[in-house]
Amino acid sequence: MIGKLFVPGVKGPYRHPRIWKREPTDERERLRIGAGVGTIGLVRALAAELAEPLAVLVVLHAPREGDGARLQSPEVARADVERFLDRFGELFEDDARAALWIGETEKAGLVVLDEHDLIYAYGPLHRFEQVLRERGFRNGDPIVPEPHEHRSSPQFDADERELRAWWSWHVEALPRDEQLGGARGPG
């Protein structure tokens, strides 16, 4: 069964209800969003509210090949991000090895899809909330079930290799304490 987040003893992957919550952080307010199904479609819709130029950051927490790393793209246009999501969206949606960040390079807007299948949105919160309402999301508090497991699938190993070669990334090694120890393949 393909998916990135599982509750032990439950057959299929855990899917968050389609809810969001506005929450404070140390620096600014953000939205925490449980996307349910179609996570990459929602990431696309939220990222469409960001101003160009953009940058992509991939955090390989639990790569199946090579070492954990942060991969920072050069400045890119929205069309470049769309092509990237066309190619690698399924990897980010159904595999726990990596988190995806899409951000404005000249402003503070940012959309993050993490290894728990939660989306965090910073910046134009009112516009993000409008996107969520238009898609039938409601206010609520998406949580990560405990206990849970992160999984990655060998079917995405070639995608990981291709992702590493997609752009001329700025690569930074990921410290050991930021790597997921629990991501594993099926069975």
N, C-alpha and C positions, 0 to 999 in steps of 0.2 A: 504494500500500500504506500503510495507516494504522498508525502506531506512533510512539513518541517516541525510541527509541534504535536506531540501526542500525550495523552493521559494514560499512564500504565493500566493495562487491563481493558482498555477501550479499543475496539477494532480499527476504526478509522481515525484520520487526523482531527485534532481539535480545531474548530472554526469559531472565531469570536462572533458574538452577535453584532449586528450592524448598528453600533452605537459610538458616541464620542463624548468626551468630557473635556471641558476647559480647565486647565490646572496651572497653578503658579510654579515657577522654578526659581532658582536663586537669581537668575538674570532677567527673565521675562516670562510672560505667559505663553502657553502652548496648548495645542489640542492633542489628546491621546485618543486614538481611533482604533476600534476593532473592525476590521474590514470584512470579515466573514469569507465569502467567496468572491473571486474577481479582484484580488488585492492589487494587481498591477494596473488594472483599469482605473482604480481609484487613485493610485499613485500618479498615473498620467494626468488625470483630471485635476488633481491638486497642483501638480508641477506646472500645469498650463497657466496657473495664476501667478507664477514667478516671473520676474523680469530678466530678460537676457542681458548680458551673457550669463551662462550657467556653468557649473562645474559638477562633476560626479565624483563621489568618493565611494569606493567599495572597501568594506572592512571584512577581510577573510579571517573570521574567528576560528574556524575549524576546517581548513582546507583538507581535501583528501590527498592532494599532491603538493609538495613544497611546504614552505613555512607560512605561518600566519603573517598577514601584512595589511597595510593600508595602501590602497591604490588610488591616487588623486589624478583625475584627468586634467588636461589643459582646459582653458576656457573653450566652451563649446556653445553652439547654437541649439535652440529647441529641437530643430530637425535632427541634429546629431543625437540628442538624448532620445528622441523617438526611435531612431534606428537602433540604438543601444538596447532600449526596452523591447523592441520587436525581437531582437536576437536573444536577449538574456532574461526576459521577463519571467519565463517559466522557472528558471533556476532560482530567482529571488523569491518567487511565490511558493515553490514546493520543496525547497531545500534549505537546511539551517546553516550551511557553511558560511554564508556571507550576509552582511547587512548592506543596505543601499542608502546613500545620501544624495539628494539632488538639491543644489543650493544656488542662490544668486551670488555672483562674485562681487557685485557693487552695493548690495543691500543685505538685509538680514533674513530674507525669506529662505526657508529650508523645509524639505520634506524627507523624512527618514522612515525606512521600512526595516524593522529590526528582526532578529532571529526568533522572536516570540510572535511574529506575524502581527505586531502592532505597528501602526503608523503614527509618527509624531510630526506635527506641522507647526512651524514657527513663522511669524511674519504677518501676512494679511489675514488674520484670523476670521474677520467678518466674511471675507470672500470665500475662505475655506469652508466656513459653516454653511454658506449659501450652497456650495457644491454638494455638501453632505445632505442638506435638506432636499435638494432637487433629486438626489439619488435614493431618498427614502430612509436615510439614517435618522436616528432619534438620540436625544440626550440619554446618557447612561454612563456607567463606569466599567469600561472594559478591563478585565483583570486576566492575569496569567494563572491558569489552574496550577495548584500544587497538590501532589507532586506532578512533574511533567518531564518529558524527554524531548531532546532535539534530535532530529534525524537528517541524515544526508544520504543520497542515493547514488550508486555508481553510474546510473544512467546520465548523471550530470557532470561526470569527470571530464569529458571532452569539452563541455561548455566552460568549465573552469579553466582549462588550458587555453581555449580560444579567448576567453575574457582577459586573461593576463596579457595577451598580445594585441588586444583591440585598439588601444591608444598608446601613445608614448607616455605612460603613466609615470608620475613621481611616486616611487615606491619607498615605503618606510616599514621596517620590521615591526611586527606587533609584539609587544611585551608578553611574556608567558602568562601573566595574570589576567590578560584580556582575551586569552584564547579559551574557547569552550572546550571543556573536557568531556561533555556529555553527548556531543553530536556523534552519531554512529550510523552505519548503514543498517538496512533491514536484517532481521534475524541474526 
